[in-house]
Amino acid sequence: MRRLALSAVSVLVAVVLFVVPFAFIVLQALKDRTGAAALDFSWPQQLRFVENLVAVIEARDYMLIIAFINSTVLTVSSVTILVVLAAMVAFVLQRRRSRWTGLVNFVVLSGLIIPPAVVPTIWVLQGIGLFRTMTGLVLVEVAFGLSFSILLFRNFLATVPRELDESALIDGASPLRVFFQVIFPLLRSVAVTVIVVQSVVIFNDFTNPLYFLPGEQNATVQLTLFNFQSQYATQYNLLFMNILLITIPPLLMFLVANRRIVAGLTAGALK
């Protein structure tokens, strides 16, 4: 009975925290402008899903499509660099211990503890000529997500026997070949976790594109929410339709890879 009660409470909390807000978004996206302005749970008098969808896509010369392209490029580039770089750093930290290992570990943990500084980061990007560029924003996203990714990879690498490395080196493999052909294929579960988690974080990022990649042509999906808000009026029906469209891709990715995320987060926990 206690387990049943805890399960019922957990399901109820999940419904309140996740299902109810999502249902609210869907309801407002189906209404016209007057009905959505009430911001209630009433069923729409007229379903205007198609009209709202077309209006959101065509807003400001199809800005949402451009934003989806920008967000896709940003997410794929950042996550690719993150997975390869974090796995390599974690491999070195786990296998080659030296007097600098403690300092490097402190720097990695500092990336999770110390909040990012916007103005100094803008100065650095301006100094190297990467401010207002996609490359600069990719580097920023990689820097902000690197610490978390390194810790995940290193936690799993602790369970991989060193004999695999030694056997490959005895057979004449170079260090890069040992990593990419022997070690990296074993990191599949953790790599999937990093890919999904960081993809959702970067795709949903609002502040970094706002600060480091300003400009209408550089807009990402989260910045398109400004299309339907102004100082004096807000088109809530189009705003919630926009929210619905940019919520579906990361939601589907998370639902499909949910088991792999849990497996990757708990990998190496018993070491």
C-alpha positions in Angstrom: 0.0 0.0 0.0 2.9 2.4 0.8 4.4 1.7 -2.6 1.1 2.2 -4.3 0.5 5.5 -2.5 4.0 6.7 -3.5 3.4 5.7 -7.1 0.1 7.5 -7.2 1.6 10.7 -5.7 4.5 10.6 -8.2 2.1 10.2 -11.1 0.0 13.1 -9.8 3.0 15.4 -9.3 4.2 14.5 -12.9 0.8 15.3 -14.3 0.7 18.6 -12.5 4.2 19.7 -13.4 4.3 18.5 -17.1 1.0 17.4 -18.5 -1.1 20.3 -17.3 1.3 23.1 -18.6 1.6 21.3 -22.0 -2.2 20.9 -22.2 -2.6 24.6 -21.4 -0.2 25.5 -24.3 -2.1 23.3 -26.7 -5.4 24.8 -25.8 -4.2 28.4 -26.2 -2.6 27.5 -29.6 -6.0 26.2 -30.8 -7.9 29.5 -30.0 -8.3 32.7 -31.8 -6.8 35.9 -30.5 -9.7 36.9 -28.3 -10.1 33.5 -26.7 -6.4 33.0 -26.0 -6.3 36.4 -24.3 -8.4 35.1 -21.5 -5.6 32.6 -20.6 -7.9 30.0 -19.2 -8.5 26.2 -19.6 -11.8 26.7 -21.6 -12.2 24.7 -24.8 -11.9 27.0 -27.9 -15.2 28.0 -29.6 -13.5 27.8 -33.0 -10.5 25.6 -33.7 -7.9 27.8 -35.5 -4.9 25.4 -35.5 -4.2 25.7 -39.2 -4.6 29.5 -39.3 -2.4 30.0 -36.3 0.2 27.6 -37.7 0.4 29.4 -41.0 0.5 32.8 -39.3 3.4 31.7 -37.1 5.4 30.3 -40.0 4.9 33.3 -42.2 5.6 35.9 -39.5 8.4 38.3 -40.3 9.3 36.8 -43.7 9.4 33.2 -42.4 11.7 34.0 -39.5 10.7 30.8 -37.7 12.1 28.6 -40.5 15.4 30.6 -40.5 15.5 30.2 -36.7 15.0 26.4 -37.0 17.9 26.2 -39.4 20.2 28.4 -37.2 19.2 26.3 -34.1 19.9 23.0 -35.9 23.3 24.2 -37.1 24.2 25.5 -33.6 23.0 22.3 -31.9 24.6 19.8 -34.2 28.0 21.7 -34.3 28.1 22.2 -30.6 27.1 18.7 -29.6 29.6 17.1 -32.1 32.5 19.1 -30.7 31.3 18.5 -27.1 31.1 14.7 -27.4 34.5 14.3 -29.0 36.3 16.9 -26.9 34.8 15.8 -23.6 35.5 12.1 -24.2 39.1 12.9 -25.1 39.7 15.1 -22.0 38.0 12.5 -19.8 40.1 9.7 -21.2 43.3 11.6 -20.5 42.3 12.6 -17.0 41.3 9.0 -16.1 44.3 7.3 -17.6 47.2 9.7 -17.2 47.5 11.0 -13.7 50.1 13.6 -12.9 50.7 16.4 -10.5 48.4 18.6 -12.7 45.5 16.3 -12.4 44.1 17.9 -9.3 44.3 21.4 -10.8 42.6 20.2 -14.0 39.8 18.6 -11.9 39.3 21.8 -10.0 39.0 23.7 -13.3 36.5 21.2 -14.6 34.4 21.5 -11.4 34.7 25.3 -11.5 32.8 25.2 -14.8 29.8 23.8 -13.0 30.0 26.1 -10.0 31.1 29.5 -11.3 28.4 31.3 -13.2 29.2 32.6 -16.7 30.2 36.2 -17.1 28.5 37.8 -20.1 30.4 41.1 -20.5 33.9 39.5 -20.3 32.8 36.8 -22.8 31.6 39.5 -25.2 35.0 41.2 -24.9 36.9 38.0 -25.6 34.7 37.3 -28.7 35.1 40.8 -30.0 38.9 40.5 -29.5 39.2 37.4 -31.6 36.6 38.6 -34.2 33.9 36.0 -33.4 31.2 38.2 -31.9 27.9 38.1 -33.8 29.0 34.9 -35.5 27.7 31.3 -35.3 31.3 30.1 -34.7 31.6 32.2 -31.6 28.3 31.0 -30.2 29.2 27.4 -30.9 32.4 27.9 -28.8 30.4 29.5 -26.0 28.0 26.6 -25.9 30.8 24.1 -25.9 32.5 25.9 -23.1 29.4 26.0 -21.0 28.6 22.3 -21.5 32.1 20.9 -21.4 32.4 20.3 -17.6 29.2 18.3 -17.3 30.1 16.2 -20.3 33.6 15.5 -19.0 32.3 14.3 -15.7 29.9 11.9 -17.3 32.5 10.4 -19.6 35.1 10.2 -16.8 32.7 8.4 -14.5 32.1 5.7 -17.1 35.7 5.4 -18.1 36.6 4.4 -14.5 34.8 1.1 -15.3 36.7 0.4 -18.5 39.7 -1.9 -17.8 43.2 -0.5 -18.5 44.2 -3.8 -20.0 42.3 -2.8 -23.2 44.6 0.2 -23.6 47.7 -1.7 -22.9 46.8 -4.5 -25.3 46.2 -2.1 -28.1 49.4 -0.3 -27.4 51.4 -3.6 -27.4 49.8 -4.4 -30.8 51.3 -1.1 -32.1 48.3 1.2 -32.1 48.9 4.9 -31.6 47.2 6.8 -28.8 44.7 8.3 -31.1 43.9 5.0 -32.6 43.5 3.5 -29.1 41.0 6.1 -28.2 38.9 6.2 -31.4 38.9 2.5 -32.3 39.1 0.8 -28.8 37.8 3.2 -26.2 35.3 5.5 -27.9 33.0 2.7 -29.2 32.6 1.6 -25.6 31.3 5.0 -24.6 28.1 4.7 -26.7 25.6 4.9 -23.9 27.3 7.9 -22.2 27.7 9.6 -25.6 24.0 9.2 -26.3 23.2 10.7 -22.9 25.5 13.7 -23.6 24.0 14.1 -27.1 20.4 14.2 -26.0 20.9 16.3 -22.8 23.1 18.9 -24.4 21.0 19.0 -27.6 17.9 19.8 -25.5 19.9 22.4 -23.5 21.4 24.1 -26.5 18.3 24.0 -28.6 16.3 25.6 -25.8 19.0 28.1 -24.9 17.6 31.7 -24.8 20.2 33.9 -23.1 23.4 32.9 -25.0 22.0 33.6 -28.6 20.4 36.8 -27.2 23.8 38.1 -25.9 26.4 36.6 -28.2 24.5 36.3 -31.6 22.2 39.4 -31.9 20.5 40.2 -35.2 17.3 39.1 -36.9 19.0 36.8 -39.4 20.9 35.1 -36.6 17.8 34.4 -34.5 17.3 31.0 -32.9 14.0 29.4 -32.2 13.7 30.7 -28.6 14.2 34.3 -29.8 11.2 34.0 -32.2 9.0 34.3 -29.1 9.5 38.1 -29.4 7.6 38.1 -32.7 4.2 38.2 -31.1 5.0 40.3 -28.0 5.1 44.1 -27.8 5.0 46.7 -25.2 1.2 47.2 -25.5 -0.2 44.0 -26.9 0.5 40.3 -27.1 -1.0 37.8 -29.6 -1.3 34.9 -27.2 -2.7 32.4 -29.7 0.3 32.9 -32.0 2.7 33.0 -29.1 1.5 29.7 -27.7 1.5 28.1 -31.2 5.2 29.2 -31.5 5.9 27.7 -28.1 4.3 24.5 -29.2 6.3 24.3 -32.4 9.7 24.8 -30.7 8.8 22.4 -27.8 8.0 19.4 -29.9 11.5 18.6 -31.3 13.3 18.4 -27.9 10.3 16.7 -26.3 10.4 13.9 -29.0 14.1 13.5 -28.6 13.8 13.2 -24.9 11.0 10.6 -25.1 12.8 8.5 -27.7 16.1 8.4 -25.8 14.7 8.4 -22.2 16.1 4.9 -21.3 19.5 5.7 -22.8 19.7 8.9 -20.8 19.1 7.0 -17.5 21.5 4.3 -18.5 24.2 6.9 -19.3 23.7 8.9 -16.2 24.0 5.8 -14.0 26.9 4.2 -15.9 29.8 3.7 -13.6 27.8 4.4 -10.5 28.7 1.1 -8.9 32.4 1.5 -9.4 
